[in-house]
Amino acid sequence: MTLNGKVALVTGASRGIGAAVAHRLADAGVKLGLASRSGDDLGLPDVVAQPCDVRDAAQLEAIVAATVDHFGGLDILVANAGVGAYGPFLELSPEHLEEMIDVNVKGTLYAARAALPHLLKSESADLVTLASEAGRRGLPLEAVYCASKFAQVGFTRSLDHELRERGIRCMNVCPGGVATDFALEPGRGRTQEALAGMMSADDVADVVLFVLTRPRNHRILETAFRPMTEPSWG
């Protein structure tokens, strides 16, 4: 299915998976609203880009409105913005705990809340949540991160029940390890050495493009994929 001419909003669009998804969609002819804390337009022509902290529902409402005003509607939401911090639960800083819940969970809810009134007006709308393998099973030293990702997966699955009959496909994309600068800041528990053998942001963007371009007679509720270097569990 072609995406040419569709309108998408991508959150967390300035780097990593979000930037890779934005470039893939632009290459497919999608008109873009790009939400990120920096407001980066990624050098792409004719996009709506403005600073947006997904913890603030009003800022999400503003960029959705700006995107709809500029392009005349909205067909796709890619809820990608996310943060992480790893380590023993009792050693996790309160700031990181609050941040993961506010960005990963509330940010996804707020993005969907802002976008859905417009998606419901589209003849072929999609809502994609960038969750994680950490949203499919509990992992050691990732308790709060897993909690936030389980919330994203559950939320999107529930929306599928509400919105399928109204023509909106709600889909979770759940990658394993991805080699980006995610959670590499000091104190977040991830090191540069951990990135060896991981997938690239482009690998994940390819999967996002895949689920969006399936024929409209079906939807892919969840994609789970992991690097070959990552051991199996469960």
C-alpha distance (Angstrom), angle and dihedral (degrees) to the residues before:
residue distance angle dihedral
M1 . . .
T2 3.78 . .
L3 3.80 120.2 .
N4 3.78 94.4 -166.8
G5 3.80 111.1 135.4
K6 3.79 95.7 11.4
V7 3.81 120.7 129.0
A8 3.81 121.7 -129.3
L9 3.78 136.8 -178.8
V10 3.81 116.2 -151.3
T11 3.80 120.1 -168.6
G12 3.79 121.2 -153.7
A13 3.79 85.7 25.3
S14 3.80 102.5 152.2
R15 3.81 99.8 81.7
G16 3.79 146.8 -3.0
I17 3.78 117.9 15.2
G18 3.80 93.4 -7.8
A19 3.80 93.3 56.3
A20 3.82 91.5 45.2
V21 3.82 90.7 51.2
A22 3.79 91.4 48.0
H23 3.80 91.8 52.7
R24 3.82 92.3 47.0
L25 3.80 91.2 50.6
A26 3.80 92.6 46.2
D27 3.81 89.6 52.0
A28 3.83 87.6 52.9
G29 3.80 91.5 55.3
V30 3.80 97.5 -101.8
K31 3.81 119.4 151.8
L32 3.78 109.2 -129.8
G33 3.76 143.3 -142.8
L34 3.80 108.8 -171.0
A35 3.80 119.2 -159.5
S36 3.79 119.1 -169.7
R37 3.77 138.9 134.3
S38 3.80 90.3 -107.1
G39 3.81 95.6 44.4
D40 3.83 89.8 -133.9
D41 3.81 115.7 176.2
L42 3.84 90.9 -159.6
G43 3.79 89.1 -132.3
L44 3.79 90.5 -75.6
P45 3.81 118.7 144.0
D46 3.80 123.5 -114.4
V47 3.78 99.2 4.0
V48 3.78 130.4 141.3
A49 3.80 107.1 -124.5
Q50 3.76 127.4 165.7
P51 3.80 138.0 149.9
C52 3.79 111.0 -81.5
D53 3.79 131.3 172.5
V54 3.80 105.1 -161.2
R55 3.80 89.9 -149.9
D56 3.82 86.2 72.7
A57 3.80 111.8 71.2
A58 3.81 91.2 -164.1
Q59 3.80 91.8 59.0
L60 3.80 90.6 52.1
E61 3.78 90.9 48.4
A62 3.81 88.1 51.8
I63 3.80 97.1 52.8
V64 3.81 92.3 43.2
A65 3.81 88.9 52.2
A66 3.80 91.8 47.0
T67 3.81 91.4 49.7
V68 3.80 92.9 48.4
D69 3.80 92.1 45.6
H70 3.81 91.7 51.0
F71 3.80 99.5 43.2
G72 3.80 102.9 24.2
G73 3.79 99.7 -116.3
L74 3.79 147.6 1.0
D75 3.81 128.3 -107.7
I76 3.81 106.1 165.3
L77 3.79 136.6 37.7
V78 3.80 118.8 -168.8
A79 3.81 105.9 -170.4
N80 3.78 99.2 -160.9
A81 3.81 107.8 141.1
G82 3.78 110.3 118.9
V83 3.79 146.2 147.7
G84 3.80 134.2 -160.5
A85 3.78 143.3 -165.8
Y86 3.79 125.7 -179.6
G87 3.78 136.4 -157.5
P88 3.83 141.2 81.7
F89 3.79 110.8 -26.1
L90 3.81 95.0 -124.2
E91 3.79 90.6 51.3
L92 3.80 95.0 50.4
S93 3.78 111.2 112.7
P94 3.82 116.0 -115.9
E95 3.81 88.0 -125.3
H96 3.80 92.8 58.4
L97 3.81 91.7 44.5
E98 3.80 92.2 53.6
E99 3.79 92.6 42.5
M100 3.81 94.8 54.4
I101 3.79 92.5 49.4
D102 3.79 93.5 43.8
V103 3.82 97.1 45.7
N104 3.79 103.1 32.1
V105 3.80 99.2 36.7
K106 3.78 108.6 22.5
G107 3.80 92.0 34.5
T108 3.80 90.1 56.9
L109 3.80 92.6 46.2
Y110 3.79 92.6 47.6
A111 3.82 92.4 47.7
A112 3.79 91.8 51.2
R113 3.79 91.9 45.4
A114 3.80 91.3 53.0
A115 3.80 95.7 43.6
L116 3.81 103.6 40.4
P117 3.82 99.3 74.8
H118 3.80 86.8 59.5
L119 3.81 96.5 39.3
L120 3.80 88.1 55.7
K121 3.80 88.6 61.5
S122 3.80 92.3 54.6
E123 3.80 120.6 94.4
S124 3.83 91.4 -139.7
A125 3.78 113.8 21.5
D126 3.79 131.1 172.1
L127 3.78 133.3 -166.4
V128 3.81 114.4 -164.3
T129 3.79 122.7 -174.1
L130 3.80 118.0 -160.6
A131 3.77 98.1 -142.6
S132 3.81 124.4 152.2
E133 3.78 146.6 -127.4
A134 3.80 80.3 -95.1
G135 3.80 86.2 69.1
R136 3.78 92.3 58.6
R137 3.82 102.4 51.3
G138 3.77 137.6 6.8
L139 3.80 117.2 -95.4
P140 3.81 129.5 -164.6
L141 3.80 116.9 -102.2
E142 3.81 90.4 13.3
A143 3.81 102.1 80.5
V144 3.80 99.1 133.7
Y145 3.79 94.1 35.2
C146 3.82 88.7 52.1
A147 3.80 90.4 47.5
S148 3.80 90.5 54.0
K149 3.80 93.0 47.3
F150 3.82 93.5 45.7
A151 3.80 85.6 54.2
Q152 3.80 91.7 53.5
V153 3.80 92.3 49.0
G154 3.80 93.4 47.0
F155 3.78 93.0 46.3
T156 3.80 92.9 51.7
R157 3.81 92.5 45.7
S158 3.79 89.7 52.1
L159 3.79 92.2 48.7
D160 3.80 88.4 54.3
H161 3.81 88.3 63.7
E162 3.80 91.6 49.0
L163 3.78 99.8 42.1
R164 3.81 109.2 30.0
E165 3.80 93.4 88.3
R166 3.80 88.8 49.4
G167 3.80 91.4 58.2
I168 3.82 99.9 -103.8
R169 3.79 118.0 128.3
C170 3.82 113.2 -148.2
M171 3.78 113.5 -161.7
N172 3.80 137.6 176.6
V173 3.80 120.5 -146.6
C174 3.81 108.7 -161.1
P175 3.81 114.9 -175.4
G176 3.77 126.6 178.1
G177 3.79 120.8 -139.1
V178 3.81 115.4 -9.8
A179 3.80 123.0 -172.0
T180 3.80 103.5 -126.7
D181 3.79 134.3 117.7
F182 3.82 88.6 -92.3
A183 3.83 111.5 140.2
L184 3.80 93.8 -8.0
E185 3.80 93.9 122.6
P186 3.82 114.8 111.3
G187 3.79 113.0 -81.6
R188 3.79 96.6 23.9
G189 3.80 95.5 98.9
R190 3.81 100.6 -123.0
T191 3.81 122.7 111.1
Q192 3.79 133.9 -160.5
E193 3.80 89.3 -115.3
A194 3.82 90.3 64.0
L195 3.81 91.3 65.6
A196 3.80 96.5 70.4
G197 3.79 110.9 116.3
M198 3.79 95.0 6.9
M199 3.79 123.7 133.3
S200 3.79 121.5 -97.5
A201 3.78 127.9 -113.0
D202 3.81 86.9 -113.1
D203 3.82 89.7 58.3
V204 3.79 89.0 58.0
A205 3.81 92.8 43.8
D206 3.81 88.5 55.0
V207 3.81 89.7 57.1
V208 3.81 91.7 48.5
L209 3.79 89.1 52.0
F210 3.81 89.9 47.5
V211 3.81 95.4 54.9
L212 3.80 91.7 45.0
T213 3.80 93.7 52.2
R214 3.82 98.3 51.0
P215 3.80 115.3 117.3
R216 3.79 113.1 -86.6
N217 3.81 93.0 -116.0
H218 3.81 90.7 80.3
R219 3.79 141.6 26.0
I220 3.79 132.2 -148.7
L221 3.78 104.9 -130.5
E222 3.79 96.7 -168.5
T223 3.79 137.3 2.5
A224 3.81 118.1 -161.4
F225 3.80 118.3 -172.5
R226 3.77 134.1 156.5
P227 3.81 139.9 -176.2
M228 3.79 115.7 -92.1
T229 3.80 89.4 -120.4
E230 3.80 92.2 60.8
P231 3.85 112.9 93.7
S232 3.78 120.1 -124.2
W233 3.77 125.3 -112.0
G234 3.79 137.3 -177.7
